[in-house]
Amino acid sequence: MIESGTLSTEARRVTRAAVLISVGNIASRALGLVREMAKSYYFGAGGAVSAFDVAAQVPVMLNDQLVGGMLSSSLVPVLSGYAQGEDRRELWRVLGQLLLLLSMILGVLVVGLEVAAPIVAQALGRGLPQESLALATAMVRMTAPAVLFLNLAGLLSAALYALQRFRLPAFTGAVYNAVMVIAIILLGRSGLGVRALAVGLLAATVAQLLLQLPGLRGVRFEVHSLFPLHPALLQVGKLYFPIGVGLLMDQASVALSFNLASRTGPSGIAWMKYAATLIQFPLGLVVTAISVAILPTLSRYAAGDEDSAFRATLAQGLRLVLTLVLPAAVALLVMAEPLVAVVLQRGQFLPSDTVATAQVLRLSVLGLVFAALDQPLIFAFYARKDTWTPALVGVVTVTLYVLMTVLPALLYGPQLWQLVLANSLKLAAHALLMLYLFIRRVGSLRGYGMRKTVVGALAAALLMGLPVWKIQSALEGLTAFGTLGYGVMILVTGGLGFLIYLGLLRVFGLDDLKLAFQALRHHPAEAP
């Protein structure tokens, strides 16, 4: 058993990697907020922005379905096995064949998107006004090549993660958002209109690919022939197939949510996407960083049948996730409207858009907590080369989501709040099922400090919420000063809330955050 107050060598390495990835995610999420600020200032939240969101979702969905879905479920675990040891010639052969095969598949997809753009736009945004739907179709065609660049960038990230070279792939999101911001500022007032966002998206995906090239020192993509397929590719395919089926279901639910949201009004999709960006901030900042950092370690322990160390590493990750996400969830719930106002309310983004987006944000908080728990659990199954379990759980919860959205829509018409709440309940069901199955298959997490962290962090976060609400109410008069007033309110309220939370953690004897603070004192080491 690993005591929470003692940093083993492996725990320190995992935490250092998590801190490095967190730095990249901090930069990415901060720039993502700047991107949304620029987007809302120049274009607001009308039908044109909803049209762009439809077009932008297409390369994201295809990336999630392909390399994005493979990254943690199969690519990193398989490539990590070939990356161990001094002789990496087999790894170079695997990477070369992957590059060739992926390029061929992606080329066909890009051409198909160009041809089928009207059908794709209808599938995601059928309820949009006709002019917005035509605009979405045009931007689907403009952004189609991004599918190629996103997936190739993902392949490079998988190679670098397997080699434990975290620095450059950790900052791909930051570079993407930085390029988007530059494009919006340079082209926002041009004759392109909202198409400037599509141009920026395409340029940003190219930048993600180029960023990682310097990290490939000593890496060779050896391409001899496509056939016969290397056994590693067959292993990747075997691991990916079930998760690919689950992802297909998930993409269908995303398409359904966009389609139904488009029927709630021209701004429905835009409000939903703006709120999703804000809710993704703590997820990307904390959960993704920790999950990616523990995956190689979990894979090694799973390969060595070291179940106790496996559970200890997972528990360490879950404790960090809960300690950091629970106060963020309470803060988002209490400060939703000021947060939306300070980030988005300027230019073309109206006060009415702020109110609507804040309502969506509050309904997403429940989903945030369970999504935070879910991701490390999913990665734990991936590390054990079990991709069927997450896939089947995904099929069950997507079916539940369809029932919770389609039936009310048929009876009463689609409502945006119903879609968001249904998504939160879907995430909750997925996390609880994954935890139940992990305990059944691998064993209990008792004895690893989980109960103490859950009770203590939840109590501290809830106790923090009341003074945060009181402080915010006392500073309500600052809203008369616009963005500056909202900003001061959030800084004061959030800062005092954070100090209160830290004090309560100390009172409750929780020291999980010491892992991150101790890791910050060491330079992150990377494999050669």
C-alpha positions as CSV (number, residue, x, y, z in Angstrom):
1,M,0.0,0.0,0.0
2,I,1.2,3.5,-0.9
3,E,0.7,6.1,1.9
4,S,-0.8,9.3,0.6
5,G,1.8,11.4,2.4
6,T,4.8,9.5,1.0
7,L,6.0,10.0,-2.5
8,S,7.5,6.9,-4.0
9,T,9.8,7.2,-7.0
10,E,7.1,6.1,-9.3
11,A,4.5,8.4,-7.7
12,R,6.9,11.3,-8.1
13,R,7.5,10.5,-11.7
14,V,3.8,10.3,-12.4
15,T,3.1,13.5,-10.6
16,R,5.9,15.3,-12.4
17,A,4.4,14.2,-15.7
18,A,1.0,15.3,-14.6
19,V,2.3,18.7,-13.6
20,L,4.0,19.1,-17.0
21,I,0.8,18.1,-18.9
22,S,-1.1,20.4,-16.6
23,V,1.1,23.3,-17.5
24,G,0.3,22.6,-21.2
25,N,-3.3,22.3,-20.4
26,I,-3.3,25.5,-18.4
27,A,-1.9,27.3,-21.4
28,S,-4.3,25.6,-23.7
29,R,-7.4,26.3,-21.6
30,A,-6.4,29.9,-20.9
31,L,-5.8,30.5,-24.6
32,G,-9.1,28.6,-25.3
33,L,-10.9,31.2,-23.1
34,V,-9.1,34.0,-25.0
35,R,-10.3,32.3,-28.2
36,E,-13.9,32.3,-27.0
37,M,-13.6,35.9,-25.9
38,A,-12.4,36.9,-29.3
39,K,-15.0,34.7,-31.0
40,S,-17.9,36.1,-28.9
41,Y,-16.6,39.7,-29.4
42,Y,-16.5,39.6,-33.2
43,F,-19.4,37.2,-33.9
44,G,-21.6,36.9,-30.8
45,A,-23.9,33.8,-30.4
46,G,-26.2,33.9,-33.3
47,G,-27.0,31.6,-36.1
48,A,-23.7,32.2,-37.9
49,V,-21.7,31.0,-34.9
50,S,-24.0,28.0,-34.6
51,A,-23.2,27.2,-38.2
52,F,-19.5,27.4,-37.5
53,D,-19.9,25.2,-34.4
54,V,-21.6,22.6,-36.7
55,A,-18.8,22.7,-39.2
56,A,-16.1,22.6,-36.5
57,Q,-17.6,19.6,-34.8
58,V,-17.1,17.4,-37.9
59,P,-13.3,17.2,-37.7
60,V,-13.5,16.9,-34.0
61,M,-15.9,14.0,-34.2
62,L,-13.8,12.2,-36.9
63,N,-10.6,12.7,-34.8
64,D,-12.3,11.3,-31.7
65,Q,-13.5,8.4,-33.8
66,L,-10.1,7.6,-35.2
67,V,-6.7,8.5,-33.6
68,G,-8.3,10.4,-30.7
69,G,-10.2,7.2,-29.7
70,M,-7.1,5.1,-30.3
71,L,-4.7,7.3,-28.4
72,S,-5.3,6.1,-24.9
73,S,-7.2,2.9,-25.6
74,S,-4.7,1.2,-27.9
75,L,-2.0,3.3,-29.4
76,V,-0.1,4.4,-26.3
77,P,-0.4,1.0,-24.5
78,V,0.8,-0.9,-27.6
79,L,3.5,1.6,-28.6
80,S,4.8,1.8,-25.0
81,G,5.6,-1.9,-25.1
82,Y,7.7,-1.4,-28.2
83,A,9.3,1.7,-26.8
84,Q,10.8,-0.2,-23.9
85,G,14.5,-1.2,-24.2
86,E,17.3,0.0,-26.3
87,D,16.4,-1.6,-29.6
88,R,13.4,0.3,-31.1
89,R,13.6,-0.8,-34.7
90,E,10.2,-2.6,-34.4
91,L,8.7,0.6,-33.1
92,W,9.9,2.5,-36.2
93,R,8.4,-0.1,-38.4
94,V,5.1,0.1,-36.6
95,L,5.0,3.9,-36.8
96,G,5.8,3.9,-40.5
97,Q,3.0,1.5,-41.3
98,L,0.6,3.4,-39.2
99,L,1.5,6.6,-40.9
100,L,0.9,5.1,-44.4
101,L,-2.3,3.4,-43.5
102,L,-3.7,6.4,-41.7
103,S,-2.8,8.8,-44.5
104,M,-4.7,6.7,-47.0
105,I,-7.8,6.4,-44.8
106,L,-7.8,10.1,-44.0
107,G,-7.4,11.1,-47.7
108,V,-10.5,9.2,-48.6
109,L,-12.4,10.8,-45.7
110,V,-11.4,14.3,-46.7
111,V,-12.7,13.8,-50.3
112,G,-15.9,12.2,-48.9
113,L,-16.5,15.2,-46.7
114,E,-16.1,17.6,-49.6
115,V,-18.7,15.7,-51.6
116,A,-21.2,15.0,-48.7
117,A,-20.9,18.4,-46.9
118,P,-24.7,19.2,-47.4
119,I,-25.7,15.9,-45.9
120,V,-23.3,16.3,-43.0
121,A,-24.5,19.8,-42.2
122,Q,-28.1,18.7,-42.3
123,A,-27.4,15.8,-39.9
124,L,-26.0,18.1,-37.3
125,G,-27.9,21.4,-37.8
126,R,-31.2,20.5,-39.5
127,G,-33.1,23.0,-37.4
128,L,-30.9,26.0,-38.2
129,P,-32.3,28.8,-40.5
130,Q,-31.7,28.1,-44.2
131,E,-29.0,30.8,-44.5
132,S,-27.1,29.4,-41.5
133,L,-27.4,25.9,-42.8
134,A,-25.9,26.9,-46.2
135,L,-23.1,28.6,-44.3
136,A,-22.5,25.5,-42.3
137,T,-22.3,23.5,-45.5
138,A,-19.7,25.8,-46.9
139,M,-17.6,25.7,-43.8
140,V,-17.7,21.9,-43.6
141,R,-16.0,21.9,-47.0
142,M,-13.5,24.6,-45.8
143,T,-12.5,22.6,-42.7
144,A,-12.5,19.1,-44.2
145,P,-8.6,19.0,-44.6
146,A,-8.4,19.5,-40.8
147,V,-9.4,15.9,-40.4
148,L,-6.1,14.9,-41.9
149,F,-3.9,17.3,-39.9
150,L,-5.7,16.5,-36.5
151,N,-5.3,12.8,-36.9
152,L,-1.7,12.9,-38.0
153,A,-0.9,15.2,-35.1
154,G,-2.5,12.7,-32.8
155,L,-0.3,9.9,-34.2
156,L,2.8,12.0,-33.4
157,S,1.5,12.6,-29.9
158,A,1.0,8.9,-29.3
159,A,4.5,8.2,-30.4
160,L,5.9,10.9,-28.1
161,Y,3.8,9.8,-25.2
162,A,5.0,6.2,-25.6
163,L,8.6,7.4,-25.6
164,Q,7.6,9.5,-22.5
165,R,8.5,12.7,-24.2
166,F,5.6,14.8,-22.9
167,R,6.8,18.4,-23.5
168,L,5.7,19.1,-27.1
169,P,2.4,17.1,-27.2
170,A,1.4,18.7,-23.9
171,F,1.3,22.1,-25.8
172,T,-0.5,21.1,-29.0
173,G,-3.8,22.5,-27.6
174,A,-2.1,25.7,-26.6
175,V,-0.7,26.2,-30.1
176,Y,-4.1,25.4,-31.6
177,N,-5.9,28.0,-29.6
178,A,-3.1,30.6,-30.1
179,V,-3.4,30.3,-33.9
180,M,-7.2,30.5,-33.7
181,V,-6.9,33.7,-31.6
182,I,-4.5,35.3,-34.1
183,A,-6.7,34.3,-37.1
184,I,-9.8,35.8,-35.4
185,I,-8.1,39.1,-34.6
186,L,-6.5,39.4,-38.1
187,L,-9.6,38.3,-40.1
188,G,-12.5,39.1,-37.8
189,R,-13.3,42.4,-39.5
190,S,-12.5,41.1,-43.0
191,G,-15.0,40.3,-45.7
192,L,-14.8,36.6,-44.7
193,G,-17.2,37.1,-41.7
194,V,-17.6,34.0,-39.6
195,R,-15.7,32.1,-42.3
196,A,-12.6,33.6,-40.6
197,L,-13.2,31.0,-37.8
198,A,-13.0,28.2,-40.4
199,V,-9.7,29.5,-41.8
200,G,-8.3,29.8,-38.3
201,L,-9.3,26.2,-37.5
202,L,-7.6,24.9,-40.5
203,A,-4.4,26.8,-39.8
204,A,-4.5,25.7,-36.2
205,T,-4.6,22.0,-37.0
206,V,-1.5,22.5,-39.3
207,A,0.3,24.2,-36.5
208,Q,-0.4,21.3,-34.1
209,L,1.3,18.9,-36.5
210,L,4.3,21.1,-37.1
211,L,4.9,21.8,-33.4
212,Q,5.7,18.1,-32.7
213,L,8.2,17.5,-35.4
214,P,11.2,18.7,-33.4
215,G,10.3,16.1,-30.7
216,L,10.8,13.3,-33.1
217,R,14.6,13.3,-32.6
218,G,15.9,9.8,-33.3
219,V,12.5,8.6,-34.4
220,R,12.3,7.0,-37.8
221,F,9.0,6.2,-39.7
222,E,10.2,3.1,-41.6
223,V,7.7,2.4,-44.5
224,H,8.5,-0.7,-46.4
225,S,5.0,-1.8,-47.5
226,L,1.5,-1.7,-46.3
227,F,1.0,-5.5,-46.3
228,P,1.4,-7.7,-44.5
229,L,0.3,-5.7,-41.5
230,H,2.6,-5.6,-38.6
231,P,1.3,-7.6,-35.6
232,A,1.2,-4.4,-33.6
233,L,-1.3,-2.9,-36.0
234,L,-3.5,-6.0,-35.6
235,Q,-3.2,-5.6,-31.8
236,V,-4.1,-1.9,-32.0
237,G,-7.1,-2.9,-34.2
238,K,-8.2,-5.6,-31.8
239,L,-8.1,-3.2,-28.9
240,Y,-9.6,-0.4,-30.8
241,F,-12.5,-2.2,-32.4
242,P,-14.8,-2.4,-29.4
243,I,-14.0,1.2,-28.4
244,G,-14.6,2.2,-32.0
245,V,-18.1,0.7,-31.8
246,G,-18.7,2.6,-28.6
247,L,-17.4,5.8,-30.1
248,L,-19.7,5.4,-33.1
249,M,-22.6,5.4,-30.6
250,D,-21.2,8.4,-28.8
251,Q,-20.7,10.3,-32.1
252,A,-24.4,9.5,-32.9
253,S,-25.4,11.0,-29.6
254,V,-23.3,14.1,-30.3
255,A,-25.0,14.5,-33.7
256,L,-28.4,14.0,-32.1
257,S,-27.6,16.7,-29.4
258,F,-26.5,19.2,-32.1
259,N,-29.6,18.4,-34.2
260,L,-32.0,18.8,-31.3
261,A,-30.1,21.9,-30.1
262,S,-30.5,23.5,-33.5
263,R,-34.2,23.2,-33.2
264,T,-34.3,25.1,-29.9
265,G,-33.4,28.4,-31.8
266,P,-30.6,29.9,-33.9
267,S,-28.4,30.4,-30.8
268,G,-29.0,27.0,-29.1
269,I,-25.9,25.4,-30.5
270,A,-23.7,28.4,-29.8
271,W,-24.9,28.7,-26.1
272,M,-24.2,25.0,-25.7
273,K,-20.7,25.2,-27.1
274,Y,-19.8,28.3,-25.1
275,A,-20.8,26.6,-21.9
276,A,-19.0,23.4,-22.9
277,T,-15.8,25.4,-23.3
278,L,-16.1,26.7,-19.8
279,I,-16.9,23.3,-18.3
280,Q,-14.0,21.7,-20.2
281,F,-11.5,24.1,-18.5
282,P,-11.2,22.1,-15.2
283,L,-11.5,18.8,-17.1
284,G,-8.6,19.6,-19.4
285,L,-6.7,21.3,-16.6
286,V,-6.8,18.5,-14.2
287,V,-8.4,15.3,-15.3
288,T,-6.8,14.8,-18.8
289,A,-3.4,15.7,-17.4
290,I,-3.6,13.2,-14.6
291,S,-5.1,10.5,-16.7
292,V,-2.6,10.7,-19.5
293,A,0.3,10.8,-16.9
294,I,-0.8,7.7,-15.1
295,L,-1.6,5.6,-18.2
296,P,2.0,4.4,-19.0
297,T,2.5,3.5,-15.3
298,L,-0.8,1.6,-15.2
299,S,0.1,-0.2,-18.4
300,R,3.3,-1.4,-16.9
301,Y,1.7,-2.6,-13.6
302,A,-1.0,-4.3,-15.6
303,A,1.5,-6.1,-17.7
304,G,3.4,-7.3,-14.6
305,D,0.2,-8.4,-12.8
306,E,1.0,-6.0,-10.0
307,D,-2.6,-5.4,-9.0
308,S,-1.9,-3.7,-5.7
309,A,0.4,-1.1,-7.3
310,F,-2.1,-0.7,-10.1
311,R,-4.9,0.1,-7.7
312,A,-2.6,2.4,-5.6
313,T,-1.6,4.4,-8.8
314,L,-5.3,4.7,-9.9
315,A,-6.3,5.8,-6.4
316,Q,-3.6,8.4,-6.4
317,G,-4.9,9.8,-9.6
318,L,-8.5,9.7,-8.5
319,R,-7.7,11.5,-5.2
320,L,-5.9,14.3,-7.0
321,V,-8.8,14.6,-9.5
322,L,-11.5,14.8,-6.7
323,T,-9.4,17.3,-4.6
324,L,-9.1,19.7,-7.6
325,V,-12.4,19.2,-9.4
326,L,-14.9,19.4,-6.5
327,P,-14.1,23.0,-5.6
328,A,-14.1,23.9,-9.3
329,A,-17.6,22.4,-9.7
330,V,-19.0,24.4,-6.7
331,A,-17.3,27.6,-8.0
332,L,-18.9,27.1,-11.4
333,L,-22.3,26.5,-9.9
334,V,-22.2,29.6,-7.7
335,M,-20.4,32.0,-10.0
336,A,-21.8,30.9,-13.4
337,E,-23.2,34.2,-14.5
338,P,-20.2,36.4,-13.5
339,L,-17.9,33.9,-15.2
340,V,-19.8,33.9,-18.4
341,A,-20.0,37.7,-18.3
342,V,-16.3,38.3,-17.8
343,V,-15.2,35.8,-20.4
344,L,-17.8,36.4,-23.1
345,Q,-20.1,39.4,-22.6
346,R,-18.7,42.1,-25.0
347,G,-19.1,43.1,-28.6
348,Q,-21.7,41.0,-30.3
349,F,-22.3,38.8,-27.2
350,L,-25.4,40.3,-25.4
351,P,-26.5,40.1,-21.7
352,S,-29.3,37.8,-22.8
353,D,-26.7,35.4,-24.2
354,T,-24.9,35.6,-20.8
355,V,-28.0,34.5,-18.9
356,A,-28.8,31.6,-21.3
357,T,-25.2,30.4,-21.3
358,A,-25.0,30.5,-17.5
359,Q,-28.1,28.4,-17.3
360,V,-26.5,25.7,-19.5
361,L,-23.3,25.9,-17.5
362,R,-25.0,25.3,-14.2
363,L,-26.8,22.2,-15.6
364,S,-23.4,20.9,-16.7
365,V,-21.8,20.9,-13.3
366,L,-23.2,17.5,-12.3
367,G,-21.7,16.0,-15.5
368,L,-18.3,17.7,-14.7
369,V,-17.9,15.8,-11.5
370,F,-18.7,12.4,-12.9
371,A,-16.8,13.0,-16.1
372,A,-13.8,13.8,-13.9
373,L,-14.1,10.4,-12.1
374,D,-14.9,8.6,-15.4
375,Q,-11.8,9.3,-17.4
376,P,-9.1,7.8,-15.1
377,L,-11.4,4.7,-14.7
378,I,-11.6,4.4,-18.5
379,F,-7.8,4.7,-18.8
380,A,-7.4,2.0,-16.1
381,F,-9.4,-0.5,-18.3
382,Y,-7.4,0.6,-21.4
383,A,-4.1,0.0,-19.5
384,R,-5.3,-3.6,-18.9
385,K,-6.0,-3.9,-22.6
386,D,-9.7,-4.1,-21.9
387,T,-11.5,-1.9,-24.4
388,W,-14.8,-3.9,-24.5
389,T,-15.9,-2.8,-21.1
390,P,-15.8,1.0,-21.7
391,A,-17.4,0.4,-25.1
392,L,-20.3,-1.6,-23.8
393,V,-20.9,0.8,-20.9
394,G,-20.9,3.6,-23.5
395,V,-23.5,1.8,-25.6
396,V,-25.7,1.5,-22.5
397,T,-25.4,5.1,-21.5
398,V,-25.8,6.5,-25.0
399,T,-29.0,4.5,-25.3
400,L,-30.1,6.0,-22.0
401,Y,-29.3,9.5,-23.3
402,V,-31.3,8.9,-26.5
403,L,-34.3,7.9,-24.5
404,M,-33.9,10.9,-22.2
405,T,-33.7,13.4,-25.1
406,V,-35.8,12.0,-28.0
407,L,-38.9,11.1,-25.9
408,P,-39.4,14.5,-24.3
409,A,-38.6,16.2,-27.7
410,L,-41.3,14.2,-29.4
411,L,-43.8,15.0,-26.6
412,Y,-43.0,18.6,-25.8
413,G,-40.5,19.7,-28.4
414,P,-36.7,20.0,-27.8
415,Q,-35.6,22.1,-24.9
416,L,-32.0,23.1,-24.4
417,W,-32.0,22.5,-20.6
418,Q,-33.3,19.0,-21.1
419,L,-30.5,18.2,-23.5
420,V,-27.8,19.4,-21.1
421,L,-29.3,17.7,-18.1
422,A,-29.7,14.5,-20.0
423,N,-26.0,14.6,-20.9
424,S,-25.0,15.2,-17.3
425,L,-27.1,12.1,-16.2
426,K,-25.5,10.1,-19.0
427,L,-22.0,11.0,-17.7
428,A,-23.1,10.1,-14.1
429,A,-24.4,6.7,-15.2
430,H,-21.2,6.0,-17.2
431,A,-18.9,6.8,-14.2
432,L,-20.9,4.8,-11.7
433,L,-21.1,1.7,-14.0
434,M,-17.3,2.0,-14.7
435,L,-16.5,2.1,-11.0
436,Y,-18.8,-0.8,-10.2
437,L,-17.2,-2.9,-12.9
438,F,-13.7,-2.0,-11.9
439,I,-14.3,-3.1,-8.3
440,R,-15.8,-6.4,-9.6
441,R,-13.0,-7.1,-12.0
442,V,-9.8,-5.7,-10.4
443,G,-10.7,-5.1,-6.7
444,S,-11.7,-2.5,-4.2
445,L,-9.9,0.8,-3.8
446,R,-10.4,0.6,0.0
447,G,-7.2,1.2,1.9
448,Y,-5.9,3.7,-0.5
449,G,-7.3,6.8,1.1
450,M,-10.3,7.2,-1.3
451,R,-13.0,7.4,1.4
452,K,-11.2,10.1,3.3
453,T,-10.6,12.1,0.2
454,V,-14.2,11.8,-1.1
455,V,-15.7,12.8,2.2
456,G,-13.2,15.5,3.1
457,A,-12.9,17.2,-0.3
458,L,-16.7,17.1,-0.8
459,A,-17.3,18.6,2.6
460,A,-14.6,21.3,2.1
461,A,-16.0,22.2,-1.3
462,L,-19.6,22.5,-0.1
463,L,-18.5,24.5,3.0
464,M,-16.6,26.8,0.7
465,G,-19.7,27.4,-1.4
466,L,-21.6,29.3,1.2
467,P,-19.0,32.0,1.9
468,V,-18.3,32.2,-1.8
469,W,-22.0,32.9,-2.5
470,K,-22.1,35.5,0.4
471,I,-19.0,37.3,-0.9
472,Q,-20.3,37.4,-4.4
473,S,-23.6,38.8,-3.2
474,A,-21.8,41.5,-1.2
475,L,-19.8,42.5,-4.4
476,E,-22.9,42.6,-6.6
477,G,-22.6,46.3,-7.1
478,L,-19.4,45.9,-9.0
479,T,-21.3,44.6,-12.0
480,A,-22.3,48.2,-12.8
481,F,-18.7,48.6,-14.0
482,G,-19.1,46.0,-16.7
483,T,-16.3,43.5,-17.5
484,L,-13.9,45.2,-15.1
485,G,-16.4,44.9,-12.2
486,Y,-17.2,41.3,-13.0
487,G,-13.4,40.5,-13.2
488,V,-12.8,42.0,-9.8
489,M,-15.7,40.1,-8.3
490,I,-14.4,36.8,-9.7
491,L,-10.8,37.4,-8.6
492,V,-11.8,38.4,-5.0
493,T,-14.5,35.8,-4.6
494,G,-12.5,33.0,-6.3
495,G,-9.3,33.9,-4.5
496,L,-10.9,33.9,-1.0
497,G,-12.8,30.8,-1.9
498,F,-9.6,29.0,-2.8
499,L,-7.9,30.0,0.5
500,I,-11.0,28.8,2.4
501,Y,-10.9,25.5,0.6
502,L,-7.1,25.0,1.3
503,G,-7.7,25.8,5.0
504,L,-10.5,23.3,5.2
505,L,-8.4,20.6,3.5
506,R,-5.8,21.2,6.2
507,V,-8.4,20.9,8.9
508,F,-9.7,17.7,7.5
509,G,-6.1,16.3,7.2
510,L,-6.1,15.9,3.4
511,D,-2.6,16.2,1.9
512,D,-3.1,15.0,-1.7
513,L,-2.2,18.4,-3.1
514,K,1.3,18.0,-1.6
515,L,2.0,15.6,-4.5
516,A,1.6,18.4,-7.0
517,F,3.4,21.0,-4.9
518,Q,6.3,18.6,-4.3
519,A,6.5,17.8,-8.0
520,L,6.8,21.4,-8.9
521,R,10.1,21.5,-7.1
522,H,11.6,19.0,-9.5
523,H,12.3,19.5,-13.2
524,P,10.1,17.1,-15.3
525,A,12.3,14.3,-16.6
526,E,11.8,12.9,-20.1
527,A,13.0,9.7,-21.6
528,P,15.7,10.0,-24.2
